[in-house]
């Protein structure tokens, strides 16, 4: 399911239906707020869905064939999704 299909499905599920433009705006704002919250380092938890967590990826040592020597990558942060366990 892509974003357009999700918006259409939400619109049809609601009674009375809400315009797809309004649902798009709400969905975009939810994603924007999620990104901002993750940027501060705080996890985002959605009940009965899962959590988005920012994880540190430590620097690692690898061999560069081009440079013919070992190099160390810089550490980064990665967004990870942890689904809620369904009983």
C-alpha positions as CSV (number, residue, x, y, z in Angstrom):
1,X,0.0,0.0,0.0
2,X,1.4,3.4,-0.9
3,X,0.6,6.8,0.5
4,X,-2.2,7.6,-2.0
5,X,-3.9,4.2,-1.4
6,X,-3.7,4.7,2.4
7,X,-5.3,8.2,2.2
8,X,-8.1,6.8,0.0
9,X,-8.7,3.9,2.4
10,X,-8.8,6.3,5.4
11,X,-11.3,8.5,3.5
12,X,-13.6,5.7,2.8
13,X,-13.5,4.2,6.3
14,X,-14.6,7.5,8.0
15,X,-18.2,8.3,8.4
16,X,-18.9,11.0,7.3
17,X,-16.0,10.9,4.8
18,X,-13.3,13.5,5.1
19,X,-11.7,15.0,2.0
20,X,-8.5,13.3,0.9
21,X,-6.7,16.7,0.9
22,X,-7.4,17.1,4.6
23,X,-6.2,13.5,5.3
24,X,-3.0,14.2,3.3
25,X,-2.4,17.3,5.4
26,X,-2.9,15.4,8.6
27,X,-0.7,12.5,7.5
28,X,2.1,14.9,6.3
29,X,2.0,16.8,9.7
30,X,2.2,13.5,11.6
31,X,5.3,12.4,9.7
32,X,6.9,15.9,10.1
33,X,6.3,15.8,13.9
34,X,7.7,12.3,14.1
35,X,10.8,13.4,12.3
36,X,11.3,16.4,14.6
37,X,10.8,14.3,17.7
38,X,13.3,11.7,16.5
39,X,15.8,14.5,15.7
40,X,15.7,15.4,19.4
41,X,16.6,11.8,20.3
42,X,13.2,11.0,21.8
43,X,11.4,7.8,20.6
44,X,8.0,8.0,19.0
45,X,5.5,5.3,20.2
46,X,2.2,4.6,18.5
47,X,-0.1,2.4,20.5
48,X,-0.8,-1.0,18.9
49,X,1.5,-0.2,16.0
50,X,5.1,0.2,17.2
51,X,7.9,2.5,18.0
52,X,10.3,4.6,16.0
53,X,13.7,4.7,17.8
54,X,16.9,6.5,17.0
55,X,19.8,4.1,17.3
56,X,23.5,4.9,17.2
57,X,25.6,3.1,14.6
58,X,29.2,2.9,15.9
59,X,32.2,3.7,13.7
60,X,33.6,0.6,12.0
61,X,36.9,-0.3,10.5
62,X,36.9,-1.6,6.9
63,X,39.5,-2.1,4.2
64,X,39.4,0.2,1.3
65,X,40.5,-1.5,-1.9
66,X,40.8,1.8,-3.7
67,X,43.1,3.3,-1.0
68,X,44.7,0.0,-0.2
69,X,44.5,0.6,3.5
70,X,42.2,0.3,6.5
71,X,39.8,3.1,7.1
72,X,37.4,4.0,9.9
73,X,33.8,5.0,9.0
74,X,32.2,7.7,11.0
75,X,29.4,6.7,13.4
76,X,25.9,7.7,12.5
77,X,22.3,7.5,13.8
78,X,19.7,5.3,12.2
79,X,15.9,5.3,12.6
80,X,14.6,1.8,13.6
81,X,11.0,0.6,13.7
82,X,10.1,-1.8,16.5
83,X,6.7,-3.3,15.9
84,X,4.3,-3.9,18.8
85,X,4.0,-7.6,19.7
86,X,0.5,-8.9,19.1
87,X,-0.8,-11.4,21.7
